Amino acid sequence: MEGEIRSCFAMTEPDTASSDPTNLETTITKNDQGYVINGRKFYISGAGDERCKFSIVMGRSARNKDKPHNDFSMVLVDLPHPNIKIVRPMHVFGYDEAPHGHMEMIFDNV
């Protein structure tokens, strides 16, 4: 509430039309200790801000042919995380908003 921390939202992916979540390729897999996230996201708004302490990550958590829109979940991930790689800051409409702007990130067994 005091603006000391912030979040970022990781939904968009480079090789899909991410406005339709049925296209998402990032996986969220349940195991004995919780969940594991694997995938590549970009245009993650606010991820470069030093106050960003967690990410809301959207990914595929099931495969249901009858109800494909039910296949997705959002998971909170603490930042920084050793298995999240910031690939690069991204330009939006030609503007470089780094370090507070949009980032491309890889989630590798997070």
ABEGO torsion letter per residue (X at the ends): XAGABBBBBBABBAABBAABAAABABBBBBBAAEBBBBEBBBGBBGAABAABABBBBBBBABBBAABAAAABBBBBBBOBBAABBBABBBBBGGBBAOAABBBBBBBBGX
